Amino acid sequence: MSIPPPPGPQQPPGPYAPQQPHPAWGPPPYGAYPRQPAVNGVAIAALVLGILCFLPAVGLVLGLIALGQIKRKGERGKGLAVAGSILSSVGLALWVVSLATGAAADFWQGFRDAARGEGTAFALAEGQCFNTPSGSLEGVTYDVDEVPCAQEHDGEVFAAFDLPGGRYPGDDEITRVADDKCYALQDDYAMDGWALPADVDVYYLTPTPQSWRLGDREVTCLFGSTAEAGTLTGSLRNDETTLDAHQLTYLKAARVLNTAMESEPDTEYVEDDLPGHQDWADRVADALTEQAGMLREHTWPAGAERPVADLVEDLDAAQKEWALAAESTDIDTFYEHYDKGYELIDPDKTVTAREALGLATTPPVYEEDGGEGGDGGESGGEGSGMQV
């Protein structure tokens, strides 16, 4: 980085001072004037850095180097070097104090506020879309361009949250927290998982070790395409801002069952943990009772009354089977009621009600799916169910 010399016509010569043309003087009548030693250029740089409090550690090092060069070469500028070293030392001390007291966090917040609207990720808020210089979200930096969601774009911001303070937890831990939290938050922004394109996945921007030291704690959650050179077109948002009251009621009821289905034990077979699967079946039965109650209590538009009523009947029947699975005393009895209960919450049974409410009607397909739950099978996790 080049640093301009101080203003004024009397600039000391050196590597940071522009060369000025000299007027043609005639030879002095009584001999040549004595030549003064040059001012050390490194000393000038140390002073400038010290005054600006910019890179104080560098200014201090340059000041010490300048003192050594001045002594060795007989140059001028010792005062400049000493002043630059002192000012840089003060600046370095202030940086250490600010990091210890949290003042750096205030600096980072001020920087982030100033960066908003300046073509960086800090300028992006929930619901905004953007492009990256590389066209990829892998290894994306904060250099982005906001664009209307209606046109092709690389990413869409759906949430942001701050990590707790303290020491930098490490890349792996930040990635783990960001992954867990962003996938959980996506359901608040895109409530209808059926409406998400198959190639859409979750990405995130996280603090770096360098930005963490300055107070950066923000994680930004994004939607992007997993296809090579893939882009998105149109907003993926479907929540209170875009859905009507009937659609919201239906999706909130479906989420109750989603949550229960996702709590299936991690064991590969029921035989490996029958008590755990019995507890899970009990949670599913309770969720079905709650979901059916939410749908039954709502007043639906005329075109959706019958389809929703039919769905509630299936949910009531499924609840009985899951409750019997929870009470089973052996593997065979569990499977018998589990199979019947699963069939009653098949996602295809929800299509008619969804169509009547103007919601997406194509069930999502997941790569690892042990069985798609009912209209609780909408979740984008690893798939609820089990291998049998």
C-alpha positions in Angstrom: 0.0 0.0 0.0 1.5 3.3 -1.0 1.3 6.2 1.4 1.3 9.8 0.1 3.8 12.2 1.5 2.8 15.1 3.9 1.4 18.1 2.0 3.4 21.2 1.5 6.2 22.4 -0.8 9.0 21.5 1.6 8.8 17.7 1.5 11.9 15.8 2.6 13.4 13.7 -0.1 13.1 9.9 0.2 11.2 7.0 -1.3 7.8 8.5 -0.3 8.4 12.0 -1.6 7.9 12.9 -5.3 11.0 14.0 -7.2 10.8 17.8 -7.9 12.7 19.4 -10.8 15.5 21.6 -9.6 16.1 25.0 -11.1 19.4 25.5 -13.0 21.8 27.4 -10.7 25.1 28.7 -11.7 28.1 27.4 -9.8 28.6 29.1 -6.4 31.3 31.7 -6.7 33.2 30.5 -3.6 32.9 26.7 -4.1 30.2 24.1 -3.6 27.7 24.2 -0.7 28.0 21.3 1.8 25.6 18.4 1.0 23.2 17.4 3.9 22.5 13.7 4.6 19.3 12.4 3.2 16.3 11.8 5.5 15.7 8.1 6.0 12.5 7.0 4.1 11.7 4.2 6.5 11.5 6.8 9.3 9.0 8.8 7.3 6.9 5.6 6.8 7.0 4.8 10.5 5.8 8.3 11.4 3.0 8.2 8.9 1.8 4.8 10.3 2.1 6.1 13.8 0.1 9.2 13.2 -2.6 7.3 11.3 -2.6 4.5 13.9 -2.8 2.1 11.0 -1.1 -1.3 11.4 0.6 -0.2 14.6 2.8 -3.3 14.9 4.2 -2.5 11.4 4.8 1.1 12.3 6.7 0.0 15.4 8.9 -2.4 13.5 9.6 0.2 10.8 10.6 2.7 13.4 13.2 0.3 14.9 14.5 -0.6 11.5 14.8 3.2 10.6 16.9 3.8 13.8 19.3 1.1 12.8 19.7 2.4 9.3 20.1 6.0 10.5 22.9 5.0 12.8 24.6 2.9 10.2 24.3 5.2 7.2 24.5 8.6 9.0 21.1 9.6 7.6 18.7 12.2 9.1 15.3 11.4 10.6 16.0 10.0 14.0 13.3 12.1 15.5 10.8 10.9 12.9 11.7 7.3 13.7 11.4 7.7 17.4 8.1 9.6 17.1 6.7 6.9 14.8 7.8 4.1 17.2 6.2 5.8 20.2 2.9 6.5 18.4 2.8 3.0 17.0 3.4 1.6 20.5 0.5 3.6 21.8 -1.7 2.4 19.0 -0.7 -1.2 19.5 -1.5 -0.9 23.3 -4.9 0.6 22.5 -5.7 -2.3 20.1 -4.8 -4.8 22.9 -7.0 -3.0 25.4 -9.8 -2.8 22.9 -9.7 -6.6 22.3 -9.6 -7.3 26.0 -12.5 -5.0 26.9 -14.9 -5.7 24.0 -14.4 -2.4 22.3 -13.4 -4.3 19.2 -16.9 -5.7 19.1 -18.2 -2.1 18.9 -15.7 -1.4 16.1 -16.9 -4.5 14.2 -20.5 -3.5 14.6 -19.7 0.0 13.3 -17.9 -1.5 10.4 -20.7 -3.9 9.6 -23.3 -1.0 9.8 -21.1 1.0 7.5 -20.7 -1.9 5.1 -24.4 -2.3 4.7 -25.5 -1.1 1.3 -21.9 -1.2 0.0 -22.1 -4.4 -2.1 -21.2 -6.8 0.7 -23.0 -9.6 2.5 -23.5 -7.3 5.4 -25.9 -5.4 3.2 -28.2 -8.4 2.8 -31.2 -8.9 5.0 -33.7 -11.8 5.2 -35.6 -12.2 2.0 -33.0 -10.6 -0.2 -31.3 -12.3 -3.2 -27.7 -11.9 -4.5 -25.1 -13.0 -6.9 -21.4 -13.8 -6.2 -18.4 -12.9 -8.4 -17.7 -16.6 -9.0 -21.3 -17.7 -9.4 -20.9 -20.3 -6.7 -21.7 -20.3 -3.0 -18.8 -22.6 -2.2 -16.2 -20.6 -0.4 -18.2 -17.4 -1.0 -16.7 -14.2 0.4 -18.6 -11.1 1.6 -18.3 -9.6 -1.9 -21.8 -9.9 -3.3 -24.2 -8.0 -5.5 -27.9 -7.7 -4.4 -30.3 -8.5 -7.2 -34.1 -8.8 -7.4 -35.3 -12.3 -6.5 -37.5 -12.3 -9.6 -34.3 -12.6 -11.8 -31.7 -15.4 -11.8 -29.5 -15.3 -8.7 -27.0 -17.4 -6.8 -28.4 -17.2 -3.3 -31.3 -16.0 -1.1 -30.9 -15.0 2.6 -33.5 -16.7 4.8 -32.1 -16.1 8.3 -29.2 -14.7 10.4 -28.2 -15.1 14.0 -25.3 -14.3 16.3 -23.0 -16.8 17.9 -22.2 -16.4 21.7 -19.1 -14.5 22.6 -15.9 -15.9 24.0 -12.9 -17.4 22.3 -13.0 -18.5 18.7 -14.6 -22.0 18.9 -12.9 -23.4 15.8 -14.0 -23.9 12.3 -15.6 -27.3 13.0 -17.7 -26.1 15.9 -18.9 -23.0 14.0 -19.8 -25.2 11.0 -21.7 -27.6 13.3 -23.7 -24.8 15.0 -24.4 -23.1 11.7 -25.5 -26.3 10.0 -27.9 -27.2 12.9 -29.4 -23.8 13.3 -29.7 -22.8 9.7 -31.5 -26.1 8.8 -33.9 -25.5 11.7 -34.6 -21.9 10.7 -35.4 -22.7 7.1 -38.8 -24.0 8.2 -39.8 -20.6 9.5 -39.0 -19.0 6.1 -40.0 -21.8 3.8 -42.8 -23.4 5.7 -43.9 -25.6 2.9 -41.1 -28.0 2.2 -42.9 -29.4 -0.8 -42.5 -26.1 -2.5 -38.7 -26.1 -2.4 -37.0 -27.2 -5.7 -35.2 -30.5 -5.5 -31.8 -28.9 -6.1 -32.1 -26.3 -3.3 -30.0 -26.7 -0.2 -28.8 -24.7 2.7 -25.5 -22.7 2.8 -24.2 -20.2 5.3 -21.6 -17.5 5.8 -19.7 -17.7 9.1 -17.1 -15.6 10.9 -13.4 -16.3 10.2 -10.7 -16.3 12.9 -9.7 -12.9 11.8 -13.2 -11.3 11.8 -13.9 -13.0 15.2 -11.1 -11.1 16.8 -12.8 -7.9 15.7 -16.1 -8.9 17.1 -17.8 -10.7 14.2 -20.4 -13.2 15.5 -23.0 -13.3 12.7 -24.0 -16.4 10.8 -26.0 -15.8 7.6 -28.2 -18.6 6.3 -28.7 -18.9 2.6 -30.6 -21.0 0.0 -28.7 -22.0 -3.1 -28.7 -24.5 -5.9 -26.6 -27.7 -5.6 -26.5 -28.1 -9.3 -23.3 -27.2 -11.1 -23.5 -23.6 -12.2 -27.2 -23.8 -11.0 -29.1 -20.6 -10.2 -32.4 -19.8 -8.5 -35.3 -17.8 -10.0 -38.0 -16.3 -7.8 -38.2 -16.1 -4.1 -38.4 -19.3 -2.0 -40.2 -17.6 0.8 -43.5 -19.0 2.0 -44.5 -17.8 5.5 -46.8 -15.3 7.1 -45.9 -12.7 4.6 -46.9 -14.7 1.6 -49.5 -17.3 2.7 -53.1 -16.9 3.7 -54.6 -18.0 7.0 -55.9 -21.3 5.7 -52.5 -22.3 4.3 -50.7 -21.2 7.5 -53.1 -23.3 9.7 -52.5 -26.4 7.5 -48.7 -26.1 7.5 -48.5 -25.4 11.2 -50.5 -28.5 11.9 -48.3 -30.5 9.5 -45.2 -29.3 11.3 -46.4 -30.8 14.6 -46.3 -34.3 12.9 -43.0 -33.5 11.1 -41.3 -32.8 14.4 -42.5 -36.1 15.9 -41.5 -38.1 12.9 -38.0 -36.7 12.9 -37.5 -37.9 16.5 -37.2 -41.5 15.3 -34.4 -43.4 17.1 -31.1 -43.6 15.3 -30.8 -47.4 15.5 -31.0 -49.2 12.2 -33.6 -51.8 13.2 -36.5 -51.8 15.6 -35.0 -54.9 17.2 -32.0 -52.8 18.3 -34.2 -50.6 20.5 -37.8 -51.6 20.9 -38.4 -49.4 23.9 -37.0 -46.4 22.0 -39.3 -47.0 19.1 -42.2 -47.5 21.4 -41.5 -44.0 22.9 -41.3 -42.6 19.4 -44.6 -44.2 18.3 -46.1 -42.6 21.4 -44.8 -39.2 20.3 -46.2 -39.7 16.9 -49.6 -40.7 18.3 -49.7 -37.5 20.4 -48.7 -35.4 17.4 -51.4 -36.9 15.3 -54.0 -36.1 18.0 -52.7 -32.5 18.0 -52.6 -32.2 14.2 -56.1 -33.5 13.7 -57.4 -31.2 16.4 -55.8 -28.1 14.8 -57.4 -29.0 11.4 -60.8 -29.9 12.9 -61.0 -26.6 14.8 -60.3 -24.3 11.8 -63.0 -23.0 9.5 -62.0 -23.9 6.0 -63.2 -22.4 2.7 -65.9 -24.3 1.0 -63.7 -26.0 -1.6 -61.4 -27.3 1.1 -63.9 -28.5 3.7 -64.4 -32.0 2.4 -60.7 -32.8 1.5 -59.5 -31.6 4.9 -62.3 -33.6 6.7 -61.2 -36.7 4.8 -57.6 -36.1 5.8 -58.6 -35.7 9.5 -60.3 -39.1 9.3 -57.1 -40.7 8.1 -55.1 -38.9 10.9 -57.6 -40.2 13.5 -57.2 -43.8 12.2 -53.4 -43.4 12.1 -53.4 -42.2 15.7 -55.0 -45.4 16.9 -52.4 -47.6 15.1 -49.4 -45.6 16.3 -50.8 -45.7 19.9 -51.2 -49.5 19.6 -47.6 -49.7 18.3 -46.4 -47.7 21.4 -48.2 -50.2 23.6 -46.9 -53.3 21.8 -45.0 -55.9 23.8 -43.1 -57.6 21.0 -41.5 -56.8 17.7 -44.2 -58.4 15.5 -47.0 -56.5 17.1 -45.1 -53.3 16.8 -44.5 -53.9 13.1 -48.2 -54.8 12.5 -49.5 -51.5 13.8 -46.6 -49.4 12.6 -47.2 -50.6 9.0 -50.9 -49.7 9.2 -50.2 -46.3 10.8 -47.6 -45.4 8.2 -49.9 -46.3 5.4 -52.5 -43.9 6.8 -50.1 -41.0 6.8 -48.8 -41.6 3.3 -48.1 -38.2 1.7 -50.3 -39.0 -1.3 -53.3 -38.9 1.0 -52.7 -35.2 1.6 -52.5 -34.1 -2.1 -56.3 -33.4 -2.5 -56.4 -31.1 0.6 -53.2 -29.4 -0.5 -54.6 -28.8 -4.0 -57.8 -27.3 -2.5 -55.7 -24.9 -0.4 -53.4 -23.8 -3.3 -50.3 -25.5 -1.8 -47.6 -27.6 -3.6 -48.9 -31.1 -4.5 -45.7 -33.0 -5.4 -44.1 -34.8 -2.4 -40.4 -34.2 -2.1 -38.0 -37.1 -2.7 -35.1 -37.4 -0.3 -31.9 -39.4 -1.0 -32.0 -41.2 2.3 -35.6 -41.9 3.2 -36.7 -44.8 5.2 -40.3 -44.0 4.3 -42.0 -40.7 3.8 -44.3 -39.7 6.6 -47.8 -38.3 6.1 -48.2 -34.7 5.7 -45.7 -34.9 8.3 -43.4 -36.4 5.7 -42.7 -33.0 4.4 -39.6 -32.4 6.4 -36.2 -32.2 4.6 -34.3 -34.2 7.1 -32.8 -37.6 6.7 -36.2 -39.1 6.3 -38.5 -40.4 9.1 -39.2 -44.0 9.4 -36.9 -47.1 9.7 -35.4 -49.9 7.7 -37.4 -53.1 8.1 
